[in-house]
């Protein structure tokens, strides 16, 4: 049995990209929440517009113009780092498990 469906076609390089995507997502999450502090209120009303507009303006329109790390740095105002992801995970699991 293969552990991952990608392995059957020899695509072993996917695992590092999953981690890198999580690091980038942590950076984007931090920047998005800093720029749209009332995001939770909008989402609670079913309005994802603030988030999608931010992503469109800060990320999606530049996706093919710059290298991925540069897109993230331009969108967030800081170089990609694992710190925002680790902060997010610590906050999330602290609340879930009452740590």
C-alpha positions in Angstrom: 0.0 0.0 0.0 1.2 3.5 -0.9 0.9 6.1 1.9 -0.1 8.8 -0.5 -1.9 8.8 -3.8 0.9 10.9 -5.4 3.4 8.2 -4.9 1.9 5.9 -7.5 3.1 8.3 -10.2 6.4 9.1 -8.6 5.4 12.5 -7.2 7.3 12.4 -3.9 8.0 16.1 -3.7 4.5 17.1 -2.6 5.1 16.8 1.2 7.5 19.8 1.5 5.0 21.9 -0.5 2.3 21.1 2.0 4.4 22.4 4.8 5.4 25.5 2.8 1.8 26.2 2.0 0.9 26.0 5.7 3.7 28.5 6.5 2.5 30.9 3.8 -1.1 30.5 5.0 0.0 31.4 8.5 1.6 34.6 7.2 -1.4 35.5 5.1 -3.7 34.8 8.1 -1.7 37.2 10.3 -1.7 40.0 7.8 -5.3 39.5 6.8 -6.5 39.7 10.4 -4.3 42.8 11.1 -5.8 44.6 8.1 -9.4 43.4 8.7 -9.9 43.3 12.4 -13.7 42.8 12.1 -13.3 39.8 9.8 -15.0 37.4 12.2 -18.1 39.6 12.4 -18.4 39.6 8.6 -17.9 35.9 8.3 -20.5 35.3 11.0 -23.0 37.1 8.7 -21.9 34.9 5.8 -20.0 37.7 4.2 -16.6 36.5 2.9 -16.2 39.6 0.7 -13.6 41.3 2.9 -11.4 38.3 2.9 -11.8 37.5 -0.8 -11.2 41.2 -1.8 -8.1 41.3 0.4 -6.8 38.1 -1.2 -7.6 39.3 -4.7 -5.8 42.6 -4.1 -2.8 41.3 -2.2 -2.2 37.8 -3.6 -4.1 36.6 -6.5 -3.4 39.4 -8.9 0.3 38.9 -8.4 0.5 35.1 -8.4 2.1 34.8 -11.9 4.3 38.0 -11.7 6.5 37.2 -8.7 8.0 34.2 -7.0 5.8 32.7 -4.3 7.9 34.0 -1.4 7.9 37.5 -2.9 4.1 37.4 -3.3 3.8 36.5 0.4 6.2 39.2 1.5 4.5 41.9 -0.6 1.1 40.8 0.7 2.1 40.6 4.3 4.7 43.3 4.7 7.2 40.8 6.1 9.3 37.9 4.8 7.7 34.5 5.1 8.4 32.9 8.4 7.0 29.9 10.4 6.3 32.2 13.4 2.8 33.2 12.4 1.8 29.6 11.7 3.2 28.5 15.1 1.4 31.4 16.9 -1.9 30.4 15.2 -1.5 26.8 16.1 -0.6 27.5 19.7 -3.5 29.8 20.1 -5.9 27.3 18.5 -4.8 24.3 20.5 -4.5 26.3 23.7 -8.2 27.1 23.4 -9.3 23.7 22.3 -7.4 21.8 25.0 -7.5 24.5 27.7 -3.7 24.6 27.9 
